[in-house]
Amino acid sequence: MKKILLLHGWNWKNYTKLTDSKDAWDNRKEFVKLLSEKYKIYKLNFPGFCGEKEPTKAWNLNDYATFVKNYLKNNNLKVDYILGYSFGGAVALKYYSLYDNNQKLILISPAITRNKEKSKNFIKTPKFLNPLRNVLRNIYLKHIIKNPYMINGTKFLNNSYQNIVRVELLNELNKVNPNNIQIIYGKDDDMVNPNYILKEIDNNLKKCIKVIAGDHDIANNNPQEIIKIIDKYAKRID
């Protein structure tokens, strides 16, 4: 049975202070159940989620990729696929880029670039004004638009969220061997626009992207179709 490591997304409802769950995939149980019928599943929780202890300093995407590397090393684990969902997809891609460009990836609704139609650019300022800029951004996110990720987060989670939410990974994506990746998006994804990504990636990678019915939460919208795509990818690269 092939082995898959699951990397969860940045769901604020899974923040440790808001849930008693010890599994950040509890909100996608049917999908995990269907997947576990065909594959050996391994799961981890990122710091600050579902009881996982938080570091004292904020993390960037490289830190999360290192967390995955250490998990595999400490558990003496070699998996056939790393499956990353949303933010977890960004971590999986960064792990591939930094540590193992032979690793096979399955990315579902991966947050590897911002939705350009919805993102608003802040006024550019000199680097020495960045602390003020960050304070103003925090006020805007927490008190004006009342972003739940920021309102409910700890200092570690909020600062880490700010570090990762603006990361662009299209360059890393374009360097991936097409045989090593399968990407699945919902056609109505309102967080990451798959049409934008299809315009920006290398032609060889376009065949690795499947756009199916559903939104950003396609693991709940359309789990059976996702499993079919994963099975087809697994057979193709065997």
C-alpha positions as CSV (number, residue, x, y, z in Angstrom):
1,M,0.0,0.0,0.0
2,K,1.4,3.4,-1.0
3,K,2.1,5.9,1.7
4,I,0.8,9.5,1.8
5,L,1.7,12.3,4.2
6,L,-1.1,14.8,4.6
7,L,-0.3,18.5,5.2
8,H,-3.4,20.4,6.3
9,G,-4.4,24.0,5.5
10,W,-4.5,27.2,7.6
11,N,-8.0,26.7,9.0
12,W,-8.5,29.2,11.9
13,K,-11.2,26.9,13.4
14,N,-8.4,24.4,14.0
15,Y,-6.4,26.8,16.2
16,T,-5.5,25.0,19.4
17,K,-7.4,27.6,21.6
18,L,-10.6,27.0,19.6
19,T,-10.8,23.2,19.3
20,D,-10.4,20.1,21.4
21,S,-9.6,18.1,18.3
22,K,-6.1,16.6,17.9
23,D,-6.5,16.1,14.2
24,A,-6.5,19.1,11.8
25,W,-8.2,16.9,9.2
26,D,-11.3,16.3,11.2
27,N,-13.2,18.8,9.1
28,R,-12.5,16.6,6.0
29,K,-13.2,13.2,7.5
30,E,-15.0,11.7,4.4
31,F,-12.1,12.5,2.1
32,V,-9.5,11.1,4.5
33,K,-11.6,8.0,5.0
34,L,-11.9,7.4,1.2
35,L,-8.2,8.0,0.8
36,S,-7.3,5.6,3.7
37,E,-9.1,2.8,2.0
38,K,-6.5,2.8,-0.8
39,Y,-3.4,4.4,0.8
40,K,-1.5,4.3,4.1
41,I,-2.1,7.7,5.6
42,Y,0.2,9.8,7.9
43,K,-0.8,13.1,9.4
44,L,0.8,15.9,11.3
45,N,-0.4,19.1,12.9
46,F,1.5,22.3,12.3
47,P,2.4,24.4,15.4
48,G,-0.6,26.2,16.9
49,F,-3.1,23.8,15.4
50,C,-5.0,21.0,17.2
51,G,-2.7,20.9,20.3
52,E,0.7,21.2,18.6
53,K,3.1,23.4,20.7
54,E,4.0,26.8,19.3
55,P,7.6,28.1,18.9
56,T,8.4,31.5,20.5
57,K,9.3,33.2,17.2
58,A,7.2,33.5,14.0
59,W,7.9,31.1,11.2
60,N,8.2,31.6,7.5
61,L,7.5,29.0,4.8
62,N,11.0,27.6,5.0
63,D,10.4,26.8,8.6
64,Y,7.3,24.9,7.8
65,A,9.1,22.9,5.1
66,T,11.9,22.1,7.7
67,F,9.2,21.0,10.1
68,V,8.0,18.4,7.5
69,K,11.6,17.3,6.8
70,N,12.2,16.8,10.6
71,Y,8.9,14.9,11.0
72,L,9.9,12.4,8.2
73,K,13.5,12.1,9.6
74,N,12.4,11.7,13.3
75,N,9.9,9.0,12.3
76,N,12.3,7.3,9.9
77,L,9.5,7.7,7.3
78,K,9.7,7.6,3.5
79,V,6.4,8.4,1.8
80,D,5.4,7.9,-1.8
81,Y,3.4,11.1,-1.9
82,I,3.1,14.3,0.1
83,L,-0.5,15.6,-0.2
84,G,-0.8,19.3,0.7
85,Y,-4.1,21.1,1.0
86,S,-4.3,24.9,0.6
87,F,-1.5,26.2,2.8
88,G,-0.3,22.7,3.1
89,G,0.2,22.7,-0.6
90,A,2.5,25.7,-0.3
91,V,4.5,23.8,2.3
92,A,4.7,20.7,0.2
93,L,6.0,22.7,-2.8
94,K,8.6,24.5,-0.6
95,Y,9.7,21.2,0.9
96,Y,10.2,19.8,-2.6
97,S,12.2,22.9,-3.6
98,L,14.4,22.9,-0.6
99,Y,14.9,19.2,0.3
100,D,13.7,16.6,-2.1
101,N,13.0,17.2,-5.8
102,N,12.3,13.5,-6.3
103,Q,9.3,13.6,-3.9
104,K,6.0,13.1,-5.6
105,L,3.4,15.8,-4.7
106,I,-0.4,15.9,-4.7
107,L,-1.6,19.5,-4.2
108,I,-5.2,20.2,-3.6
109,S,-6.4,23.8,-3.8
110,P,-2.8,24.9,-3.1
111,A,-2.2,28.4,-2.0
112,I,0.9,29.1,-4.1
113,T,-0.1,32.5,-5.3
114,R,-2.7,35.2,-4.3
115,N,-5.9,35.8,-6.1
116,K,-4.8,38.8,-8.1
117,E,-8.4,40.0,-8.7
118,K,-9.1,40.2,-4.9
119,S,-5.8,41.1,-3.4
120,K,-5.2,44.8,-2.6
121,N,-1.6,46.1,-2.7
122,F,-0.5,48.2,0.2
123,I,1.4,51.4,-0.5
124,K,5.1,50.6,-1.0
125,T,7.3,52.0,1.7
126,P,11.1,52.0,2.4
127,K,12.3,49.1,4.5
128,F,12.9,51.2,7.6
129,L,9.2,51.9,7.7
130,N,8.2,48.2,7.6
131,P,7.5,48.1,11.4
132,L,4.9,50.9,11.0
133,R,3.5,49.3,7.9
134,N,3.1,45.9,9.8
135,V,1.3,47.7,12.7
136,L,-1.1,49.4,10.3
137,R,-1.7,46.1,8.5
138,N,-2.5,44.3,11.8
139,I,-5.0,47.0,12.7
140,Y,-6.6,46.8,9.3
141,L,-6.9,43.0,9.4
142,K,-8.1,42.7,13.0
143,H,-10.2,45.7,13.6
144,I,-11.5,46.9,10.2
145,I,-12.1,43.9,8.0
146,K,-12.2,41.6,11.1
147,N,-10.2,38.8,9.5
148,P,-10.9,35.6,11.6
149,Y,-7.4,34.3,11.0
150,M,-6.0,37.3,12.8
151,I,-8.8,37.9,15.4
152,N,-8.5,34.3,16.7
153,G,-4.8,33.8,16.4
154,T,-2.0,33.9,18.9
155,K,1.0,36.2,18.4
156,F,2.9,33.3,16.8
157,L,0.1,32.4,14.5
158,N,-0.7,36.0,13.5
159,N,2.9,36.8,12.7
160,S,3.5,33.5,10.9
161,Y,0.3,34.1,8.9
162,Q,1.6,37.5,7.8
163,N,4.9,35.8,6.7
164,I,3.2,33.2,4.6
165,V,0.1,34.9,3.2
166,R,2.1,37.1,0.8
167,V,4.5,34.3,-0.5
168,E,4.5,33.7,-4.3
169,L,5.6,30.2,-5.4
170,L,5.0,30.3,-9.2
171,N,8.7,30.2,-9.8
172,E,9.2,27.1,-7.7
173,L,6.2,25.5,-9.3
174,N,7.7,26.1,-12.8
175,K,10.8,24.2,-11.8
176,V,9.0,21.0,-10.7
177,N,9.3,17.9,-12.9
178,P,5.9,17.3,-14.4
179,N,6.1,13.6,-13.4
180,N,6.4,14.6,-9.8
181,I,3.2,16.6,-9.3
182,Q,-0.6,16.5,-9.5
183,I,-2.6,19.6,-8.8
184,I,-6.3,19.8,-8.3
185,Y,-8.4,22.9,-8.1
186,G,-12.1,23.7,-7.8
187,K,-13.3,25.8,-10.7
188,D,-15.1,28.1,-8.3
189,D,-12.2,28.6,-6.0
190,D,-12.5,32.1,-4.6
191,M,-9.2,32.1,-2.7
192,V,-6.8,31.0,-5.5
193,N,-7.7,31.5,-9.1
194,P,-6.8,28.4,-11.1
195,N,-7.2,30.3,-14.4
196,Y,-4.5,32.7,-13.4
197,I,-2.1,29.9,-12.5
198,L,-2.8,28.1,-15.8
199,K,-1.7,31.3,-17.6
200,E,1.5,31.7,-15.6
201,I,2.9,28.2,-15.6
202,D,5.1,26.3,-18.1
203,N,3.1,24.4,-20.8
204,N,4.6,21.1,-19.6
205,L,2.9,21.6,-16.2
206,K,-0.5,22.5,-17.5
207,K,-1.3,18.8,-18.0
208,C,-0.7,18.3,-14.3
209,I,-3.5,20.5,-13.3
210,K,-7.1,19.3,-13.0
211,V,-9.9,21.7,-12.5
212,I,-13.1,20.1,-11.2
213,A,-16.5,21.1,-9.9
214,G,-16.3,22.8,-6.5
215,D,-14.7,25.7,-4.6
216,H,-11.7,26.0,-2.4
217,D,-13.1,23.2,-0.1
218,I,-13.2,20.6,-2.9
219,A,-12.2,17.8,-0.5
220,N,-15.7,18.2,1.0
221,N,-17.4,19.3,-2.3
222,N,-16.1,16.6,-4.5
223,P,-14.0,13.9,-2.6
224,Q,-14.8,11.0,-4.9
225,E,-13.5,12.9,-8.0
226,I,-10.3,13.8,-6.2
227,I,-9.7,10.2,-5.3
228,K,-10.1,9.2,-8.9
229,I,-7.6,11.8,-10.0
230,I,-5.1,10.7,-7.3
231,D,-5.5,7.0,-8.4
232,K,-4.9,7.9,-12.0
233,Y,-1.8,9.9,-11.2
234,A,-0.5,7.0,-9.0
235,K,-0.9,4.5,-11.8
236,R,0.7,6.8,-14.4
237,I,3.9,7.3,-12.5
238,D,4.3,3.6,-11.2
